[in-house]
Amino acid sequence: MSVSPRAALSWRLRPATAQALAWCGALAYPILLYVAVLNEREPTGVRLLLPAVLSVLTIPLLRRRPLPALMLMLVGSFAATLTAASKLASAFPLMAPGQAWQIGCLQALLTDLAIAWIAATRTRRTALAAAALTLTEQIAAAGYCRTGRDVFVSTIVFLVLMLALAWLTGYLVQERREHAETVRVQAAEQAVTAERLRIARELHDMVAHSIGIIAIQAGTGRRVIETQPVEARNALATIETTSRDTLAGLRRMLGSLRKAEPEESPLAPASGMSDVDRLVATTRNGGVRVDVEWQGERRPLPMDIELSAFRIIQEGLTNVVRHADTHECRVVIDYQEDELSIEITDDGQGPTPAGIGYGITGMRERAFLLHGQFTAGPRPEGGFRVAARLPVPAGMR
């Protein structure tokens, strides 16, 4: 959408106008404060109203330029305190200079609030410098409001405590904000890392098994294409089916990743234990016979357990096809009351160190994410064994 030049110019002038008004108000603050105190005739608490109202002039500049606003506040505060002390001393000798403390205390409160804002929005060094400058002004002004050594010392202690409280309050606000931002960034980074690992595991489990089957069938077809055309045709059919299934899965995954809102359209159902028979058939086409033994009462489990169990079985069979150099393996799936136990064994040579990649790592991560147990390694009698125990939530037992 295009913006007219007049509208663009108006948009640029608005911030400049607001900033100019803020500077004008803040620069007028010390003068107006001096005049207000100078023209005050009654030494009562009513005279505090106008100095308090005038402090509103510095608020817009304080939000954008805290240090210049603080300097103007200190100048106005010191001038107002001195004016009140000298004026009351000449008009009311018996009450001076203690009555000027009301003006000085009000100005000290306002500058302390400014220090709290600076400590909450600026660096620690800047806030400490501003606090030191403010304390210097307050001590200098206190000498004109209080008489007597003990009274002066107690006044300084009071000013220091109030300023320290204001600075500490602002500093704690800043620390809390920074901590919340750090926690938010860390949570976002952890979420991104977890999502990357999840996608990597899904891609590895989906592609590694299919590519292993395709590679074996392609090699078989190449060897028998001249002597056994039927076997070669079957190998090509297996390659076509496996490729199409893998491509469909990749399309579903990429489609879900491209969506801005995952809830916009339903995704294809995730793989689960009901797909084990299909996985066994695919593995059989790869030249490895799989004997599956179901133990316990089969029942539906939470989606994350179903998916993780299926992927562990899929990756275990993939390792058998690619690395075991055997024609058969055994899978035991045990539905226990409080956990799902999976064991994949074969009598082959097992994966070589060069063949141990992300597969076993991915299986271990899937089990640990569900607070389960995972082991993988050679068997004493020969072959290789993969075992996983995934706990079942109490509500699903």
C-alpha angles and dihedrals in degrees: 000000000000122000122216118242091242092054091046091051091049090051091052093048096052097070091042091051092048092049092048091051090048092053092046092051094047093047090050092050099082092045095047091045091052091049092047093053092041092054095045111112106174116073092214136112091266090078089067092067098073096046089050092050092048091058088072087075091071097049097085092050092042090061093051104027108020098173098052089044090051091051091053090047091052092049091049093044094051093045093047093048093049092045092050092047095049093042094050091044091058098040101036110024094173094056100037135138097006094065090063088065089080090063092042093049092050092050091047090053092051094049090047089056089051089052090052089053093048092048090051096048108028138054122285093249092053092047092049092049091049091048092050092050091048093049090051091054093046093050091048091050093046090062089067095047105045132049129196127051097255093047092048093050093049089049092052091049090050092050093048093049093048092047092047090050091051093047093047092049092053092044092052090049090053093046091051092049092049091047091051090049091049091050090048093050092047091049090050092048092048091049091051092047092048091049092049091051091047092051091045091052092047093049093046095048093044098044102034094057094045095045090049092053092045093050093051094046092047091053091048092049092049092053098047102032092105101036102033110026092172093058090046090051091051091050091052091048090053091049091050094048094045092047093050093049092048093046091051091051092049091050091052091049094047090046092054091048092053094053116102089207116031090202094063094091133007118259126224113275114271120247117267144165091294088069095058092095091054089048091051091051092051091049090050089056086055090062100262122110113216122204110201120198118192116202129184127013112319111228138158114274133193114291095247092054092046093050095045093047091049093048092049090052091045093051092044091054090045090057090049092052095045104035114013098072091213136119100222143035139172131236122195118192113187120189103203125178097257103020147024113238123201127186127178118186135172137173096228130110095271127226117317118231088260089053095054104096135135095323099082090037090054093049091050092049092050091052095045093048087061091046090250136131130256134185132174130175148106120307120236091235092049135274130061134289132202119186132176133178116198117189117230119222115252093245092059098048 
